[in-house]
Amino acid sequence: MTQVTSTNSSLLHAEQLSSIRGGRVLFENLNFSVSVGQLWQVSGPNGAGKSSLLRILTGLLEPSSGAVYFNGQPRNQNWSEFCQQLLFIGHKAAVKGELSALENFHWQQQLSSVKNVDAWELLEKLGLLGLEDELTARLSAGQQRRVALTRLWATKASLWILDEPFTALDVQGIALLQQRLVEHLRAGGTIIFTSHQSLTLSDLTPEKLILEYQGESL
Ligand SMILES: Nc1ncnc2c1ncn2[C@@H]1O[C@H](COP(=O)(O)OP(=O)(O)OP(=O)(O)O)[C@@H](O)[C@H]1O
């Protein structure tokens, strides 16, 4: 497992993080620091604990031990600011199947409080024009992913945590997402993502955190 030393200036710092799930140690005493403007890729084999780690970083899952710091303070003491700065998209498409693409976008837009995005332009950019009234549950996996990714164009959050964001996307969708990630980084944003593919965004090479599969059960 790659470990990186802590710095006080980090945006997000993981201190001695351990996770035990399903009677198996996924990772132990994991330390790393993510600075503002960095791109981090978490990789490793199926079941290594990548999604679990991302969920711990977002606060959706408690670590078995250790702590997460945000802007130099325990994240829980900084919770409101952390939530304002965070955009998390999990590995499931995270869309409401009973709503249309357009309704999903409006619903997300309400949550993000970003109002100045033209929904029609965005749907066109994401290749969803003509499908806007279709129930999202009836769209293909890649189209559902595109609906979920509309959030990346309508957010003020600076810290993006994305679990397998490229899943199900076609070549054009991957290029569009890569372009959006580069824009966010160039604007000073920070991204932590998981992917099984090695990735270079423009001239930006991600910092790597590699989890190994710990096969032994407790
Ligand atoms: N809800 C759960 N309850 C109990 N154990 C779980 C749960 N979800 C995951 N696990 C355990 O955690 C392990 C790691 O799962 P996780 O989804 O974090 O791996 P991953 O590295 O993201 O895998 P993949 O590459 O397949 O997405 C699983 O193998 C399973 O043993």
The ligand as a Gaussian input file, in Angstrom:
#p B3LYP/6-31G(d) Opt

LIG

0 1
 N      -22.222000      -3.336000       3.083000
 C      -21.215000      -4.150000       3.414000
 N      -21.252000      -4.896000       4.519000
 C      -20.238000      -5.719000       4.875000
 N      -19.113000      -5.828000       4.159000
 C      -19.016000      -5.102000       3.041000
 C      -20.056000      -4.229000       2.613000
 N      -19.664000      -3.649000       1.469000
 C      -18.440000      -4.130000       1.208000
 N      -18.052000      -4.998000       2.145000
 C      -16.782000      -5.713000       2.232000
 O      -15.756000      -4.825000       1.895000
 C      -14.954000      -5.393000       0.877000
 C      -14.422000      -4.259000       0.018000
 O      -15.491000      -3.698000      -0.704000
 P      -15.289000      -2.384000      -1.551000
 O      -16.563000      -2.141000      -2.270000
 O      -14.759000      -1.303000      -0.683000
 O      -14.124000      -2.842000      -2.555000
 P      -13.610000      -2.181000      -3.903000
 O      -12.112000      -2.174000      -3.849000
 O      -14.266000      -0.870000      -4.120000
 O      -14.098000      -3.247000      -4.963000
 P      -14.499000      -3.113000      -6.517000
 O      -13.228000      -2.868000      -7.296000
 O      -15.078000      -4.456000      -6.823000
 O      -15.512000      -2.000000      -6.646000
 C      -15.859000      -6.381000       0.160000
 O      -15.130000      -7.428000      -0.405000
 C      -16.720000      -6.885000       1.273000
 O      -16.050000      -7.943000       1.929000

